[in-house]
């Protein structure tokens, strides 16, 4: 039984070391928003979605004569 415990502790220590390395690596890497910059460049569907979203937000403003899209 002590051998099993030592083996399990060794496995857990190795896993903790691996996780620490992963956390340290991700802390020094670029933020997620910088990693995805340009993902939707020249994408007509994205451009249309942004346009429709802008129209919808404008329609919600007080005094807007436009009604929200259904």
CHARMM internal coordinates of N, CA and C (Angstrom, degrees):
IC EDIT
DIST 1 N 1 CA 1.4506
DIST 1 CA 1 C 1.5286
ANGL 1 N 1 CA 1 C 111.92
DIST 1 C 2 N 1.3230
ANGL 1 CA 1 C 2 N 120.70
DIHE 1 N 1 CA 1 C 2 N -43.79
DIST 2 N 2 CA 1.4735
ANGL 1 C 2 N 2 CA 119.82
DIHE 1 CA 1 C 2 N 2 CA 177.65
DIST 2 CA 2 C 1.5281
ANGL 2 N 2 CA 2 C 112.33
DIHE 1 C 2 N 2 CA 2 C -59.47
DIST 2 C 3 N 1.3417
ANGL 2 CA 2 C 3 N 116.79
DIHE 2 N 2 CA 2 C 3 N -33.87
DIST 3 N 3 CA 1.4647
ANGL 2 C 3 N 3 CA 119.41
DIHE 2 CA 2 C 3 N 3 CA 177.81
DIST 3 CA 3 C 1.5269
ANGL 3 N 3 CA 3 C 110.82
DIHE 2 C 3 N 3 CA 3 C -64.07
DIST 3 C 4 N 1.3383
ANGL 3 CA 3 C 4 N 116.75
DIHE 3 N 3 CA 3 C 4 N -39.22
DIST 4 N 4 CA 1.4657
ANGL 3 C 4 N 4 CA 120.74
DIHE 3 CA 3 C 4 N 4 CA 179.32
DIST 4 CA 4 C 1.5268
ANGL 4 N 4 CA 4 C 110.71
DIHE 3 C 4 N 4 CA 4 C -65.39
DIST 4 C 5 N 1.3253
ANGL 4 CA 4 C 5 N 115.80
DIHE 4 N 4 CA 4 C 5 N -39.68
DIST 5 N 5 CA 1.4635
ANGL 4 C 5 N 5 CA 119.64
DIHE 4 CA 4 C 5 N 5 CA 179.82
DIST 5 CA 5 C 1.5283
ANGL 5 N 5 CA 5 C 109.98
DIHE 4 C 5 N 5 CA 5 C -66.11
DIST 5 C 6 N 1.3308
ANGL 5 CA 5 C 6 N 116.54
DIHE 5 N 5 CA 5 C 6 N -43.95
DIST 6 N 6 CA 1.4641
ANGL 5 C 6 N 6 CA 120.06
DIHE 5 CA 5 C 6 N 6 CA 178.82
DIST 6 CA 6 C 1.5314
ANGL 6 N 6 CA 6 C 111.20
DIHE 5 C 6 N 6 CA 6 C -61.38
DIST 6 C 7 N 1.3226
ANGL 6 CA 6 C 7 N 115.24
DIHE 6 N 6 CA 6 C 7 N -40.11
DIST 7 N 7 CA 1.4680
ANGL 6 C 7 N 7 CA 119.90
DIHE 6 CA 6 C 7 N 7 CA 179.29
DIST 7 CA 7 C 1.5361
ANGL 7 N 7 CA 7 C 110.33
DIHE 6 C 7 N 7 CA 7 C -65.14
DIST 7 C 8 N 1.3187
ANGL 7 CA 7 C 8 N 116.32
DIHE 7 N 7 CA 7 C 8 N -43.87
DIST 8 N 8 CA 1.4686
ANGL 7 C 8 N 8 CA 120.35
DIHE 7 CA 7 C 8 N 8 CA 179.32
DIST 8 CA 8 C 1.5288
ANGL 8 N 8 CA 8 C 111.17
DIHE 7 C 8 N 8 CA 8 C -64.47
DIST 8 C 9 N 1.3365
ANGL 8 CA 8 C 9 N 116.60
DIHE 8 N 8 CA 8 C 9 N -41.34
DIST 9 N 9 CA 1.4652
ANGL 8 C 9 N 9 CA 120.36
DIHE 8 CA 8 C 9 N 9 CA 178.32
DIST 9 CA 9 C 1.5273
ANGL 9 N 9 CA 9 C 109.97
DIHE 8 C 9 N 9 CA 9 C -62.99
DIST 9 C 10 N 1.3147
ANGL 9 CA 9 C 10 N 116.90
DIHE 9 N 9 CA 9 C 10 N -41.71
DIST 10 N 10 CA 1.4665
ANGL 9 C 10 N 10 CA 120.63
DIHE 9 CA 9 C 10 N 10 CA 179.06
DIST 10 CA 10 C 1.5310
ANGL 10 N 10 CA 10 C 110.30
DIHE 9 C 10 N 10 CA 10 C -62.56
DIST 10 C 11 N 1.3210
ANGL 10 CA 10 C 11 N 117.18
DIHE 10 N 10 CA 10 C 11 N -41.53
DIST 11 N 11 CA 1.4685
ANGL 10 C 11 N 11 CA 120.61
DIHE 10 CA 10 C 11 N 11 CA 177.74
DIST 11 CA 11 C 1.5282
ANGL 11 N 11 CA 11 C 111.18
DIHE 10 C 11 N 11 CA 11 C -64.34
DIST 11 C 12 N 1.3282
ANGL 11 CA 11 C 12 N 115.98
DIHE 11 N 11 CA 11 C 12 N -42.42
DIST 12 N 12 CA 1.4584
ANGL 11 C 12 N 12 CA 120.07
DIHE 11 CA 11 C 12 N 12 CA 179.31
DIST 12 CA 12 C 1.5283
ANGL 12 N 12 CA 12 C 111.16
DIHE 11 C 12 N 12 CA 12 C -65.39
DIST 12 C 13 N 1.3202
ANGL 12 CA 12 C 13 N 117.15
DIHE 12 N 12 CA 12 C 13 N -40.57
DIST 13 N 13 CA 1.4559
ANGL 12 C 13 N 13 CA 120.28
DIHE 12 CA 12 C 13 N 13 CA 177.68
DIST 13 CA 13 C 1.5263
ANGL 13 N 13 CA 13 C 111.15
DIHE 12 C 13 N 13 CA 13 C -62.45
DIST 13 C 14 N 1.3188
ANGL 13 CA 13 C 14 N 116.64
DIHE 13 N 13 CA 13 C 14 N -40.54
DIST 14 N 14 CA 1.4632
ANGL 13 C 14 N 14 CA 120.52
DIHE 13 CA 13 C 14 N 14 CA 178.41
DIST 14 CA 14 C 1.5310
ANGL 14 N 14 CA 14 C 110.56
DIHE 13 C 14 N 14 CA 14 C -64.65
DIST 14 C 15 N 1.3234
ANGL 14 CA 14 C 15 N 116.21
DIHE 14 N 14 CA 14 C 15 N -40.92
DIST 15 N 15 CA 1.4683
ANGL 14 C 15 N 15 CA 120.15
DIHE 14 CA 14 C 15 N 15 CA 179.56
DIST 15 CA 15 C 1.5265
ANGL 15 N 15 CA 15 C 110.63
DIHE 14 C 15 N 15 CA 15 C -66.88
DIST 15 C 16 N 1.3195
ANGL 15 CA 15 C 16 N 118.11
DIHE 15 N 15 CA 15 C 16 N -40.96
DIST 16 N 16 CA 1.4626
ANGL 15 C 16 N 16 CA 121.30
DIHE 15 CA 15 C 16 N 16 CA 177.76
DIST 16 CA 16 C 1.5275
ANGL 16 N 16 CA 16 C 109.80
DIHE 15 C 16 N 16 CA 16 C -62.23
DIST 16 C 17 N 1.3094
ANGL 16 CA 16 C 17 N 117.29
DIHE 16 N 16 CA 16 C 17 N -42.60
DIST 17 N 17 CA 1.4647
ANGL 16 C 17 N 17 CA 121.03
DIHE 16 CA 16 C 17 N 17 CA 178.49
DIST 17 CA 17 C 1.5282
ANGL 17 N 17 CA 17 C 110.56
DIHE 16 C 17 N 17 CA 17 C -61.73
DIST 17 C 18 N 1.3363
ANGL 17 CA 17 C 18 N 116.55
DIHE 17 N 17 CA 17 C 18 N -41.75
DIST 18 N 18 CA 1.4703
ANGL 17 C 18 N 18 CA 120.76
DIHE 17 CA 17 C 18 N 18 CA 178.67
DIST 18 CA 18 C 1.5263
ANGL 18 N 18 CA 18 C 110.63
DIHE 17 C 18 N 18 CA 18 C -63.73
DIST 18 C 19 N 1.3264
ANGL 18 CA 18 C 19 N 116.68
DIHE 18 N 18 CA 18 C 19 N -43.48
DIST 19 N 19 CA 1.4640
ANGL 18 C 19 N 19 CA 120.43
DIHE 18 CA 18 C 19 N 19 CA 179.95
DIST 19 CA 19 C 1.5283
ANGL 19 N 19 CA 19 C 111.66
DIHE 18 C 19 N 19 CA 19 C -66.45
DIST 19 C 20 N 1.3241
ANGL 19 CA 19 C 20 N 117.21
DIHE 19 N 19 CA 19 C 20 N -39.20
DIST 20 N 20 CA 1.4607
ANGL 19 C 20 N 20 CA 120.39
DIHE 19 CA 19 C 20 N 20 CA 177.21
DIST 20 CA 20 C 1.5183
ANGL 20 N 20 CA 20 C 110.74
DIHE 19 C 20 N 20 CA 20 C -60.57
DIST 20 C 21 N 1.3160
ANGL 20 CA 20 C 21 N 116.31
DIHE 20 N 20 CA 20 C 21 N -43.66
DIST 21 N 21 CA 1.4608
ANGL 20 C 21 N 21 CA 120.81
DIHE 20 CA 20 C 21 N 21 CA 178.66
DIST 21 CA 21 C 1.5226
ANGL 21 N 21 CA 21 C 110.46
DIHE 20 C 21 N 21 CA 21 C -61.56
DIST 21 C 22 N 1.3192
ANGL 21 CA 21 C 22 N 115.94
DIHE 21 N 21 CA 21 C 22 N -43.03
DIST 22 N 22 CA 1.4654
ANGL 21 C 22 N 22 CA 120.49
DIHE 21 CA 21 C 22 N 22 CA -179.75
DIST 22 CA 22 C 1.5253
ANGL 22 N 22 CA 22 C 110.74
DIHE 21 C 22 N 22 CA 22 C -63.02
DIST 22 C 23 N 1.3211
ANGL 22 CA 22 C 23 N 117.64
DIHE 22 N 22 CA 22 C 23 N -43.54
DIST 23 N 23 CA 1.4634
ANGL 22 C 23 N 23 CA 121.54
DIHE 22 CA 22 C 23 N 23 CA -179.94
DIST 23 CA 23 C 1.5223
ANGL 23 N 23 CA 23 C 110.24
DIHE 22 C 23 N 23 CA 23 C -66.03
DIST 23 C 24 N 1.3044
ANGL 23 CA 23 C 24 N 117.41
DIHE 23 N 23 CA 23 C 24 N -44.11
DIST 24 N 24 CA 1.4612
ANGL 23 C 24 N 24 CA 120.88
DIHE 23 CA 23 C 24 N 24 CA 179.71
DIST 24 CA 24 C 1.5206
ANGL 24 N 24 CA 24 C 111.19
DIHE 23 C 24 N 24 CA 24 C -63.42
DIST 24 C 25 N 1.3339
ANGL 24 CA 24 C 25 N 117.16
DIHE 24 N 24 CA 24 C 25 N -39.30
DIST 25 N 25 CA 1.4616
ANGL 24 C 25 N 25 CA 120.82
DIHE 24 CA 24 C 25 N 25 CA 178.88
DIST 25 CA 25 C 1.5214
ANGL 25 N 25 CA 25 C 110.83
DIHE 24 C 25 N 25 CA 25 C -66.01
DIST 25 C 26 N 1.3301
ANGL 25 CA 25 C 26 N 116.85
DIHE 25 N 25 CA 25 C 26 N -42.19
DIST 26 N 26 CA 1.4585
ANGL 25 C 26 N 26 CA 119.52
DIHE 25 CA 25 C 26 N 26 CA -178.03
DIST 26 CA 26 C 1.5198
ANGL 26 N 26 CA 26 C 111.25
DIHE 25 C 26 N 26 CA 26 C -72.08
DIST 26 C 27 N 1.3250
ANGL 26 CA 26 C 27 N 117.57
DIHE 26 N 26 CA 26 C 27 N -28.55
DIST 27 N 27 CA 1.4661
ANGL 26 C 27 N 27 CA 120.20
DIHE 26 CA 26 C 27 N 27 CA 178.83
DIST 27 CA 27 C 1.5177
ANGL 27 N 27 CA 27 C 111.07
DIHE 26 C 27 N 27 CA 27 C -68.87
DIST 27 C 28 N 1.3056
ANGL 27 CA 27 C 28 N 117.49
DIHE 27 N 27 CA 27 C 28 N -29.70
DIST 28 N 28 CA 1.4595
ANGL 27 C 28 N 28 CA 120.29
DIHE 27 CA 27 C 28 N 28 CA -178.67
DIST 28 CA 28 C 1.5282
ANGL 28 N 28 CA 28 C 112.37
DIHE 27 C 28 N 28 CA 28 C -92.78
DIST 28 C 29 N 1.3190
ANGL 28 CA 28 C 29 N 117.31
DIHE 28 N 28 CA 28 C 29 N -5.61
DIST 29 N 29 CA 1.4649
ANGL 28 C 29 N 29 CA 119.25
DIHE 28 CA 28 C 29 N 29 CA -179.96
DIST 29 CA 29 C 1.5285
ANGL 29 N 29 CA 29 C 110.21
DIHE 28 C 29 N 29 CA 29 C -84.42
DIST 29 C 30 N 1.3170
ANGL 29 CA 29 C 30 N 115.50
DIHE 29 N 29 CA 29 C 30 N 173.68
DIST 30 N 30 CA 1.4614
ANGL 29 C 30 N 30 CA 121.09
DIHE 29 CA 29 C 30 N 30 CA -179.00
DIST 30 CA 30 C 1.5270
ANGL 30 N 30 CA 30 C 110.19
DIHE 29 C 30 N 30 CA 30 C -68.41
DIST 30 C 31 N 1.3405
ANGL 30 CA 30 C 31 N 116.90
DIHE 30 N 30 CA 30 C 31 N 152.38
DIST 31 N 31 CA 1.4636
ANGL 30 C 31 N 31 CA 120.67
DIHE 30 CA 30 C 31 N 31 CA 175.42
DIST 31 CA 31 C 1.5303
ANGL 31 N 31 CA 31 C 110.45
DIHE 30 C 31 N 31 CA 31 C -63.31
DIST 31 C 32 N 1.3170
ANGL 31 CA 31 C 32 N 117.01
DIHE 31 N 31 CA 31 C 32 N 155.87
DIST 32 N 32 CA 1.4678
ANGL 31 C 32 N 32 CA 121.67
DIHE 31 CA 31 C 32 N 32 CA -174.71
DIST 32 CA 32 C 1.5221
ANGL 32 N 32 CA 32 C 111.63
DIHE 31 C 32 N 32 CA 32 C -59.80
DIST 32 C 33 N 1.3275
ANGL 32 CA 32 C 33 N 117.12
DIHE 32 N 32 CA 32 C 33 N -36.92
DIST 33 N 33 CA 1.4690
ANGL 32 C 33 N 33 CA 118.47
DIHE 32 CA 32 C 33 N 33 CA -176.70
DIST 33 CA 33 C 1.5256
ANGL 33 N 33 CA 33 C 111.73
DIHE 32 C 33 N 33 CA 33 C -68.67
DIST 33 C 34 N 1.3264
ANGL 33 CA 33 C 34 N 116.91
DIHE 33 N 33 CA 33 C 34 N -25.87
DIST 34 N 34 CA 1.4623
ANGL 33 C 34 N 34 CA 118.78
DIHE 33 CA 33 C 34 N 34 CA 175.69
DIST 34 CA 34 C 1.5303
ANGL 34 N 34 CA 34 C 111.02
DIHE 33 C 34 N 34 CA 34 C -77.81
DIST 34 C 35 N 1.3207
ANGL 34 CA 34 C 35 N 116.35
DIHE 34 N 34 CA 34 C 35 N -28.75
DIST 35 N 35 CA 1.4683
ANGL 34 C 35 N 35 CA 120.03
DIHE 34 CA 34 C 35 N 35 CA 179.25
DIST 35 CA 35 C 1.5232
ANGL 35 N 35 CA 35 C 111.90
DIHE 34 C 35 N 35 CA 35 C -69.18
DIST 35 C 36 N 1.3585
ANGL 35 CA 35 C 36 N 116.85
DIHE 35 N 35 CA 35 C 36 N -30.27
DIST 36 N 36 CA 1.4687
ANGL 35 C 36 N 36 CA 118.99
DIHE 35 CA 35 C 36 N 36 CA -176.42
DIST 36 CA 36 C 1.5249
ANGL 36 N 36 CA 36 C 113.12
DIHE 35 C 36 N 36 CA 36 C -98.36
DIST 36 C 37 N 1.3203
ANGL 36 CA 36 C 37 N 117.08
DIHE 36 N 36 CA 36 C 37 N 1.08
DIST 37 N 37 CA 1.4645
ANGL 36 C 37 N 37 CA 120.35
DIHE 36 CA 36 C 37 N 37 CA 179.69
DIST 37 CA 37 C 1.5285
ANGL 37 N 37 CA 37 C 110.13
DIHE 36 C 37 N 37 CA 37 C -55.57
DIST 37 C 38 N 1.3070
ANGL 37 CA 37 C 38 N 115.45
DIHE 37 N 37 CA 37 C 38 N 128.70
DIST 38 N 38 CA 1.4608
ANGL 37 C 38 N 38 CA 120.84
DIHE 37 CA 37 C 38 N 38 CA 178.20
DIST 38 CA 38 C 1.5141
ANGL 38 N 38 CA 38 C 114.43
DIHE 37 C 38 N 38 CA 38 C 87.85
DIST 38 C 39 N 1.3202
ANGL 38 CA 38 C 39 N 117.59
DIHE 38 N 38 CA 38 C 39 N 0.16
DIST 39 N 39 CA 1.4620
ANGL 38 C 39 N 39 CA 120.98
DIHE 38 CA 38 C 39 N 39 CA -177.99
DIST 39 CA 39 C 1.5291
ANGL 39 N 39 CA 39 C 111.84
DIHE 38 C 39 N 39 CA 39 C -58.07
DIST 39 C 40 N 1.3311
ANGL 39 CA 39 C 40 N 115.97
DIHE 39 N 39 CA 39 C 40 N -37.61
DIST 40 N 40 CA 1.4615
ANGL 39 C 40 N 40 CA 119.88
DIHE 39 CA 39 C 40 N 40 CA -176.52
DIST 40 CA 40 C 1.5225
ANGL 40 N 40 CA 40 C 112.89
DIHE 39 C 40 N 40 CA 40 C -103.57
DIST 40 C 41 N 1.3131
ANGL 40 CA 40 C 41 N 117.64
DIHE 40 N 40 CA 40 C 41 N 17.27
DIST 41 N 41 CA 1.4681
ANGL 40 C 41 N 41 CA 120.35
DIHE 40 CA 40 C 41 N 41 CA -179.95
DIST 41 CA 41 C 1.5165
ANGL 41 N 41 CA 41 C 110.41
DIHE 40 C 41 N 41 CA 41 C -60.63
DIST 41 C 42 N 1.3172
ANGL 41 CA 41 C 42 N 115.52
DIHE 41 N 41 CA 41 C 42 N 135.95
DIST 42 N 42 CA 1.4689
ANGL 41 C 42 N 42 CA 122.73
DIHE 41 CA 41 C 42 N 42 CA 178.09
DIST 42 CA 42 C 1.5319
ANGL 42 N 42 CA 42 C 112.79
DIHE 41 C 42 N 42 CA 42 C 57.73
DIST 42 C 43 N 1.3298
ANGL 42 CA 42 C 43 N 116.13
DIHE 42 N 42 CA 42 C 43 N 35.69
DIST 43 N 43 CA 1.4593
ANGL 42 C 43 N 43 CA 120.95
DIHE 42 CA 42 C 43 N 43 CA 179.45
DIST 43 CA 43 C 1.5256
ANGL 43 N 43 CA 43 C 107.90
DIHE 42 C 43 N 43 CA 43 C -109.81
DIST 43 C 44 N 1.3361
ANGL 43 CA 43 C 44 N 118.59
DIHE 43 N 43 CA 43 C 44 N 107.70
DIST 44 N 44 CA 1.4596
ANGL 43 C 44 N 44 CA 121.30
DIHE 43 CA 43 C 44 N 44 CA -177.24
DIST 44 CA 44 C 1.5321
ANGL 44 N 44 CA 44 C 113.55
DIHE 43 C 44 N 44 CA 44 C -58.93
DIST 44 C 45 N 1.3181
ANGL 44 CA 44 C 45 N 117.74
DIHE 44 N 44 CA 44 C 45 N -35.50
DIST 45 N 45 CA 1.4667
ANGL 44 C 45 N 45 CA 120.43
DIHE 44 CA 44 C 45 N 45 CA 179.90
DIST 45 CA 45 C 1.5281
ANGL 45 N 45 CA 45 C 110.23
DIHE 44 C 45 N 45 CA 45 C -64.94
DIST 45 C 46 N 1.3192
ANGL 45 CA 45 C 46 N 117.19
DIHE 45 N 45 CA 45 C 46 N -40.42
DIST 46 N 46 CA 1.4668
ANGL 45 C 46 N 46 CA 121.09
DIHE 45 CA 45 C 46 N 46 CA 177.67
DIST 46 CA 46 C 1.5271
ANGL 46 N 46 CA 46 C 110.30
DIHE 45 C 46 N 46 CA 46 C -64.91
DIST 46 C 47 N 1.3235
ANGL 46 CA 46 C 47 N 115.90
DIHE 46 N 46 CA 46 C 47 N -45.24
DIST 47 N 47 CA 1.4724
ANGL 46 C 47 N 47 CA 120.07
DIHE 46 CA 46 C 47 N 47 CA 179.54
DIST 47 CA 47 C 1.5243
ANGL 47 N 47 CA 47 C 110.57
DIHE 46 C 47 N 47 CA 47 C -59.58
DIST 47 C 48 N 1.3183
ANGL 47 CA 47 C 48 N 116.57
DIHE 47 N 47 CA 47 C 48 N -42.41
DIST 48 N 48 CA 1.4713
ANGL 47 C 48 N 48 CA 120.57
DIHE 47 CA 47 C 48 N 48 CA 179.31
DIST 48 CA 48 C 1.5265
ANGL 48 N 48 CA 48 C 110.43
DIHE 47 C 48 N 48 CA 48 C -65.36
DIST 48 C 49 N 1.3204
ANGL 48 CA 48 C 49 N 117.50
DIHE 48 N 48 CA 48 C 49 N -42.54
DIST 49 N 49 CA 1.4659
ANGL 48 C 49 N 49 CA 121.01
DIHE 48 CA 48 C 49 N 49 CA 179.24
DIST 49 CA 49 C 1.5278
ANGL 49 N 49 CA 49 C 110.42
DIHE 48 C 49 N 49 CA 49 C -61.28
DIST 49 C 50 N 1.3186
ANGL 49 CA 49 C 50 N 117.36
DIHE 49 N 49 CA 49 C 50 N -41.08
DIST 50 N 50 CA 1.4672
ANGL 49 C 50 N 50 CA 120.48
DIHE 49 CA 49 C 50 N 50 CA 178.81
DIST 50 CA 50 C 1.5278
ANGL 50 N 50 CA 50 C 110.42
DIHE 49 C 50 N 50 CA 50 C -65.41
DIST 50 C 51 N 1.3181
ANGL 50 CA 50 C 51 N 116.74
DIHE 50 N 50 CA 50 C 51 N -41.09
DIST 51 N 51 CA 1.4659
ANGL 50 C 51 N 51 CA 121.52
DIHE 50 CA 50 C 51 N 51 CA 179.24
DIST 51 CA 51 C 1.5313
ANGL 51 N 51 CA 51 C 110.38
DIHE 50 C 51 N 51 CA 51 C -63.69
DIST 51 C 52 N 1.3141
ANGL 51 CA 51 C 52 N 116.85
DIHE 51 N 51 CA 51 C 52 N -46.51
DIST 52 N 52 CA 1.4680
ANGL 51 C 52 N 52 CA 120.74
DIHE 51 CA 51 C 52 N 52 CA -179.98
DIST 52 CA 52 C 1.5265
ANGL 52 N 52 CA 52 C 111.11
DIHE 51 C 52 N 52 CA 52 C -64.23
DIST 52 C 53 N 1.3125
ANGL 52 CA 52 C 53 N 116.85
DIHE 52 N 52 CA 52 C 53 N -39.35
DIST 53 N 53 CA 1.4617
ANGL 52 C 53 N 53 CA 120.43
DIHE 52 CA 52 C 53 N 53 CA 177.70
DIST 53 CA 53 C 1.5201
ANGL 53 N 53 CA 53 C 111.32
DIHE 52 C 53 N 53 CA 53 C -63.41
DIST 53 C 54 N 1.3246
ANGL 53 CA 53 C 54 N 116.29
DIHE 53 N 53 CA 53 C 54 N -41.11
DIST 54 N 54 CA 1.4580
ANGL 53 C 54 N 54 CA 120.54
DIHE 53 CA 53 C 54 N 54 CA 178.91
DIST 54 CA 54 C 1.5345
ANGL 54 N 54 CA 54 C 110.21
DIHE 53 C 54 N 54 CA 54 C -64.41
DIST 54 C 55 N 1.3177
ANGL 54 CA 54 C 55 N 117.28
DIHE 54 N 54 CA 54 C 55 N -43.87
DIST 55 N 55 CA 1.4618
ANGL 54 C 55 N 55 CA 121.03
DIHE 54 CA 54 C 55 N 55 CA 177.69
DIST 55 CA 55 C 1.5206
ANGL 55 N 55 CA 55 C 110.87
DIHE 54 C 55 N 55 CA 55 C -59.85
DIST 55 C 56 N 1.3230
ANGL 55 CA 55 C 56 N 116.45
DIHE 55 N 55 CA 55 C 56 N -43.36
DIST 56 N 56 CA 1.4601
ANGL 55 C 56 N 56 CA 120.48
DIHE 55 CA 55 C 56 N 56 CA -179.44
DIST 56 CA 56 C 1.5294
ANGL 56 N 56 CA 56 C 110.62
DIHE 55 C 56 N 56 CA 56 C -63.53
DIST 56 C 57 N 1.3275
ANGL 56 CA 56 C 57 N 117.18
DIHE 56 N 56 CA 56 C 57 N -45.90
DIST 57 N 57 CA 1.4619
ANGL 56 C 57 N 57 CA 119.77
DIHE 56 CA 56 C 57 N 57 CA -179.81
DIST 57 CA 57 C 1.5263
ANGL 57 N 57 CA 57 C 111.30
DIHE 56 C 57 N 57 CA 57 C -62.91
DIST 57 C 58 N 1.3313
ANGL 57 CA 57 C 58 N 116.47
DIHE 57 N 57 CA 57 C 58 N -37.92
DIST 58 N 58 CA 1.4622
ANGL 57 C 58 N 58 CA 119.89
DIHE 57 CA 57 C 58 N 58 CA 176.85
DIST 58 CA 58 C 1.5266
ANGL 58 N 58 CA 58 C 110.59
DIHE 57 C 58 N 58 CA 58 C -63.24
DIST 58 C 59 N 1.3241
ANGL 58 CA 58 C 59 N 116.49
DIHE 58 N 58 CA 58 C 59 N -37.76
DIST 59 N 59 CA 1.4681
ANGL 58 C 59 N 59 CA 119.75
DIHE 58 CA 58 C 59 N 59 CA -178.05
DIST 59 CA 59 C 1.5251
ANGL 59 N 59 CA 59 C 111.88
DIHE 58 C 59 N 59 CA 59 C -68.42
DIST 59 C 60 N 1.2979
ANGL 59 CA 59 C 60 N 118.13
DIHE 59 N 59 CA 59 C 60 N -19.51
DIST 60 N 60 CA 1.4623
ANGL 59 C 60 N 60 CA 121.27
DIHE 59 CA 59 C 60 N 60 CA -179.81
DIST 60 CA 60 C 1.5223
ANGL 60 N 60 CA 60 C 112.87
DIHE 59 C 60 N 60 CA 60 C -86.99
DIST 60 C 61 N 1.3103
ANGL 60 CA 60 C 61 N 117.45
DIHE 60 N 60 CA 60 C 61 N -11.32
DIST 61 N 61 CA 1.4641
ANGL 60 C 61 N 61 CA 121.29
DIHE 60 CA 60 C 61 N 61 CA -179.04
DIST 61 CA 61 C 1.5169
ANGL 61 N 61 CA 61 C 109.56
DIHE 60 C 61 N 61 CA 61 C -68.56
DIST 61 C 62 N 1.3216
ANGL 61 CA 61 C 62 N 116.12
DIHE 61 N 61 CA 61 C 62 N 143.86
DIST 62 N 62 CA 1.4784
ANGL 61 C 62 N 62 CA 119.56
DIHE 61 CA 61 C 62 N 62 CA 177.56
DIST 62 CA 62 C 1.5237
ANGL 62 N 62 CA 62 C 110.41
DIHE 61 C 62 N 62 CA 62 C -59.35
DIST 62 C 63 N 1.3240
ANGL 62 CA 62 C 63 N 115.41
DIHE 62 N 62 CA 62 C 63 N 138.67
DIST 63 N 63 CA 1.4467
ANGL 62 C 63 N 63 CA 120.69
DIHE 62 CA 62 C 63 N 63 CA 178.67
DIST 63 CA 63 C 1.5079
ANGL 63 N 63 CA 63 C 114.07
DIHE 62 C 63 N 63 CA 63 C 81.81
DIST 63 C 64 N 1.3318
ANGL 63 CA 63 C 64 N 117.85
DIHE 63 N 63 CA 63 C 64 N 3.22
DIST 64 N 64 CA 1.4631
ANGL 63 C 64 N 64 CA 120.12
DIHE 63 CA 63 C 64 N 64 CA 179.20
DIST 64 CA 64 C 1.5137
ANGL 64 N 64 CA 64 C 109.56
DIHE 63 C 64 N 64 CA 64 C -75.05
DIST 64 C 65 N 1.3196
ANGL 64 CA 64 C 65 N 116.24
DIHE 64 N 64 CA 64 C 65 N 135.41
DIST 65 N 65 CA 1.4525
ANGL 64 C 65 N 65 CA 119.95
DIHE 64 CA 64 C 65 N 65 CA 178.78
DIST 65 CA 65 C 1.5246
ANGL 65 N 65 CA 65 C 112.15
DIHE 64 C 65 N 65 CA 65 C -84.75
DIST 65 C 66 N 1.3408
ANGL 65 CA 65 C 66 N 115.73
DIHE 65 N 65 CA 65 C 66 N -12.57
DIST 66 N 66 CA 1.4696
ANGL 65 C 66 N 66 CA 119.59
DIHE 65 CA 65 C 66 N 66 CA 179.37
DIST 66 CA 66 C 1.5100
ANGL 66 N 66 CA 66 C 109.49
DIHE 65 C 66 N 66 CA 66 C -82.10
DIST 66 C 67 N 1.3313
ANGL 66 CA 66 C 67 N 116.04
DIHE 66 N 66 CA 66 C 67 N 147.35
DIST 67 N 67 CA 1.4621
ANGL 66 C 67 N 67 CA 119.37
DIHE 66 CA 66 C 67 N 67 CA 175.53
DIST 67 CA 67 C 1.5251
ANGL 67 N 67 CA 67 C 108.40
DIHE 66 C 67 N 67 CA 67 C -102.34
DIST 67 C 68 N 1.3497
ANGL 67 CA 67 C 68 N 118.17
DIHE 67 N 67 CA 67 C 68 N 149.85
DIST 68 N 68 CA 1.4637
ANGL 67 C 68 N 68 CA 120.02
DIHE 67 CA 67 C 68 N 68 CA -179.88
DIST 68 CA 68 C 1.5142
ANGL 68 N 68 CA 68 C 111.47
DIHE 67 C 68 N 68 CA 68 C -60.40
DIST 68 C 69 N 1.3255
ANGL 68 CA 68 C 69 N 115.18
DIHE 68 N 68 CA 68 C 69 N 144.83
DIST 69 N 69 CA 1.4667
ANGL 68 C 69 N 69 CA 120.21
DIHE 68 CA 68 C 69 N 69 CA 178.00
DIST 69 CA 69 C 1.5227
ANGL 69 N 69 CA 69 C 108.92
DIHE 68 C 69 N 69 CA 69 C -69.57
DIST 69 C 70 N 1.3120
ANGL 69 CA 69 C 70 N 116.41
DIHE 69 N 69 CA 69 C 70 N 144.03
DIST 70 N 70 CA 1.4686
ANGL 69 C 70 N 70 CA 120.34
DIHE 69 CA 69 C 70 N 70 CA -179.39
DIST 70 CA 70 C 1.4948
ANGL 70 N 70 CA 70 C 110.37
DIHE 69 C 70 N 70 CA 70 C -98.83
END
COOR INIT
IC SEED 1 N 1 CA 1 C
IC BUILD
